[in-house]
């Protein structure tokens, strides 16, 4: 009976630790500078602070549709394009799902760009919100 009781307690302890870790994960990511913004916050940032949308998808993907006024800087070319990016305006990095843009945003912050965020959920969230994409080329 003692073995079953302690085994059940072990399972409860493991579940509690995993749950706690999942709750702390977003807080830890924020402290590491992995910031992202919602679609509505991104629009507000663009309107109020003239933030620049950087679409880090490939040129081919960019041409199929992107956020109006977005600049295409493919993730593979970000290092060599650093000098052409504005440091005096906030940057909103965009990809399809938000994963690649988060990596690029972290890289930009590490290279001295003070205000860089990733669009949460990428273009998928943009279109889910009913916002239009503009075709380029």
N, C-alpha and C positions, 0 to 999 in steps of 0.2 A: 504494500500500500504506500509506504514512504517513497519508493522508487517512482511510482505513477504520479504521486503528488509533486515531487521535485521535477519530473519530466514535464508535467503540465506547466509548472512555474517557469521552466526554462523556455517553453514555447511562448508564454505570455511576455517574458522578458525580451525575447528576440523580436516579437511583434512590436513591442513598445519602442525598442531601439530603432528599428527600421522606420516606424512611423515618425519618430522624432527626427531622424535623419532626413526624411522626405520634407518635413516642415522647415527644417533649417536650410535645406539646399538653396532655395531662392535668396535667402538672406546672405549666405556665403557667396553666391554668384554676384550679387550686387556689390559686395565689398571688394570683389576682384575686378570690378569695373565692367562687368558684362551687363550693360544697360540696354534695355530695349523700350520702345514706346508703342502704344496702341496706334491704330490708324488715325483716330480722332486727335490724339496728342501730336502725331506727326504733322497733320494738317495745321494744327494750331501753331506748332513750332515754325512751319514754313511761312504761315501768314504773319505771325508776330515778330519773328526774328530773321526772316528771309533765309531760312535753312535751305540747303541744297540737297536734293535727292540724288544719291549715287546708286545707280543700278549696276551691281557687280556680276550680273549674268553675262554669258557670252554675247557677242555681237548679234549672232543669229537669233538667240532668245530675245534680246532687246528689241530687235526689229519686229517681232511678232506682237509686241504691245508692252507698254510700260506706263509708269505714272507720268502724266503731262509735266513737262519741264525737267524731267530727270536727265541726268548725264550718265552716259555709259562708260564705266571704267571696269572692264572685266577683272575679276579677282586675281587671275593669273598675271595681270599687268600692273597691279596696284603699286608695287614697289617702285617701278620706273615712272609712274604717273604722279608720285607724291608731290614733286615741285609745282605741278599745275593745279593742285587742289587748294581751295581757299581755306586759310587757317583762321580768318577773321569772321567766319560764319559757321553756324552749326551744320553738321553733316548728318543726313539720315541715310543709312546704308540699307539697300534693298536687294533681296534675291527672291527666289520662288517661295521658300518656306520659312526663312528666317535663320537657318543654320549657318549657311555660308556668310551671310551678312554679319552675323555676330562675330565670327572669326576675323573678318576684315575690319570691323569696327574696333576690335581689340588691337589689331595691328596698327591701325591709324592712331589710336590713343598712345600706343607705345612709341610712335614716331612724332609725337609732339602736337597732335591735333587735340585741342582741349575739349571741344564739344562734339562728340560723336555718339550716335545711338543707332541701334538696329531696329528696323521695322518688325515688330512682333508678328510672326506668322507670314511675313513677306507679302508678295503679290497675291497669294491665295486669300489672305485676310482682307486685302484691299478690295478684291472683287466680291468677296462674301458680304462686305459692307455695302455693296451696290455701287461702288465707285468705278468710273470708267477708266480704261487704259487707252492711250493714244498709240497708234502704229507709227513706226519710224521707218521710212524707206519703203 
